[in-house]
Amino acid sequence: MYGDWFMNELYNFNRHISEIITPVLKELGFSKKNLHFRRQNGKYFEEINIQRSQFNLAGEENLFFVNLYWFNNNDYKYWFYQERLPNKPLLKCPERYKDYYADFSEDFRKTFSESEEAEIHNYRRSTDWRYKNEAELVSILNTLADLSKQYIDEIFNGMEQNFDEEKVFGSEKFPYGLYNKELREKFNSLISYCTCAVV
């Protein structure tokens, strides 16, 4: 009980979500329940879920995630696909970023210098939703609100126009979305502010 209260009250997280994010997403047709925002768009149901890290503590670096889900039914038990919306990075994307995250073998990773790896990791961290205090939280929530206004419709509509259930899943239905290269490439192409979205 105390843990739930503490998370709700830490830097007034829920209040700032209600004041900054909720009006934007309601204008886009989403309804809110806790930190879940849902709407129907044609045959699909769409959800934006704000997920706080379980390791957040006052005075430490805190983190939350913005998860986007696509459902084909209204009980929300089964989702077809999920992506994680990146923050707008403050750093320039390193040229070899995608290569670094495309192959996790030790031999391949050795082809990167320490300075290249540091640059890549710093860029990766800059796409996270991180904050150390309430002022930083308000700042990144305003960034999220601006990005939502600009990109949420484009992302959902673009993904769904390219979503072929039979092509992705065949004749079977799965309880959770699976990795699909074409959809990931489409998602990355839609995020013009982040040309190297996390892979």
N, C-alpha and C positions, 0 to 999 in steps of 0.2 A: 504493500500500500504506500509506504513512504517513498519507495523507488519511483512509482508512477507519479506521485505528487511532485517529487524533486525534478523529474524529467519535464513535466508540464511547466513548472515554474522557472526552470533554468533559463535565465536571460529572457523571460517572458516569451518563450518560443511560440506557444499556441496563440497568444494574443497577437503577436506580430504576423503570424500566418493569417489569422482572421482579418487583420487590418490591411495587409499588403497584398497577399496572394488571393484570398477568397474573392474579393470584388472583381479582379481580373478574370479569374476562371469562371465565375458565375456569368459574367458578360459573354463568355465563350460558350455558355450552355451547360456548364458542369454543375452538378449538385454536390454538396459537401457532407461528409460524415467522418468526424474525427480528422485524420490527415489523408483521407481518401476523397478524390474528386472524380465523379463519373458522369458520363453522358452517352446518349445513343446517337449514332451517326449511320443512317441507312441500316444495313443488316448487322452492323458491328456495334459493340459497346466498348467504350474507351475509358481508361482510368489513368489518372495521375496520382501516384502514391508518394508522399514525402516520408522517407524512412530515416529516423535519427539513429546514429550509431549508439550501440549499447554501452560504449566506453566513454561517452561524453561526461566531463567533469568541470565544475566551476574552476576557472583559472588555468585550464588546460586548453589545447587546441581541440575544438569540437568539429563535428562532421555530420552532414546529412546527405542523403541520396535522393534523386528525383527519378522514380521509376515510371515508365510508360508501358501500359498493358493493352493488348487487343483481345477482346472476348467475342465469341459468336453466339452467346446465349446470355440470358438476363439473370441467371442465378450466380454468376461470377465464380463458379467452382472450377471452370476450365478456361484457361486462356491460351491463345494461339501463339502469341509472341510477346517478348518483352525487350525493351531497350532502356538504357540509363542515360538521361539527359546530362550532358556535361556543362559545367560552368564556362563562361566566356573566358578563355585563358588570357593572362596578362603577358605571357611570354610568346615569342615567335616559335612556331612549330619546327623542331629540328628536322632536317631533310631526311634522315634515316630512321625517324620514329617508327613508321609502319613496319619497316624491315626488322627492327629490334623486337617488336611484339609479334612478328609472324613466325619466328622460329625460336623455341626455348632451349635448343640443344646447347650444351656447354661449348662445343667447338665453334658454333656460330657466334655465340656471345663473346668469345675471345677476339673476334674480329673488330670489336668496338673498343676504342680507347677509354680510359677512365673519364676523361673530360667529355667525351661523347655520351657516355652512360649518365654522367651527372646532369648534362643538359637535357637529356631525354627524361630522366626522372623528375627534374624540376618542372619541365613542361607538363608531365603527367599529373603532378600534384596541383598545378595551377588550374587544371580542369575540374578539380574536386570542389565541393561546396564546404569550405573550411572557414572557421571563425574562432576568434579567441575571446571576444567579449560581446556585449549587447550591441554596441555601435557597429561592429563588423557584421554581426548577424543581420541587422537592419539593412546594411549596405548590400549584402549578397542577396537578401530577399527582394530588394528593389531590382537588382539585376535579373533575378529569376522572373519577376513580374514583367519586366521589359521584354525578356526573351520569350516568355509565354505569349505575350501580345503579338510578337512578330512571327513566331515559328510553330506554335502548337497546332494550329489548323493545318499548316503546310505539312508538318511531320505526319500527323494522323492520316490526312487525305492522301498524301503521297505514298505512304506505306500501304494503305489499304487498296489503292489503285494497282499496286504491284503485288498484292498478296493473292496467291493462287493456292487455295487450301489443298486441292488434289495434288498439285505439283510439289508442295512442301511435305504433305503427310501421306499421300497416296489414298487408299481407301480406308485406312484406320484413323481413329481419332485419339489424340494423346492428351493426357491431363495437364501437361505443361508444354509451353512453347519450346521448340528446338532451335538450335543454331542454324541459320540459313544464310549462306554467303551473299546471295543476291539481295536479300532484304537488308542485311548489314551494310552492303555497299550503297543501297538506296538511302538508308538512314543517314549515313555519313555524307552523302551528296547533298542532303537537305539541310544539314547543319553548316551553313556557310560561314558562321563565326568560328567554327572549330573544324578545320580541314583534316585534323588528325584525331578524330574522336576515338575514345578508348576501344580497343579491339580485344 
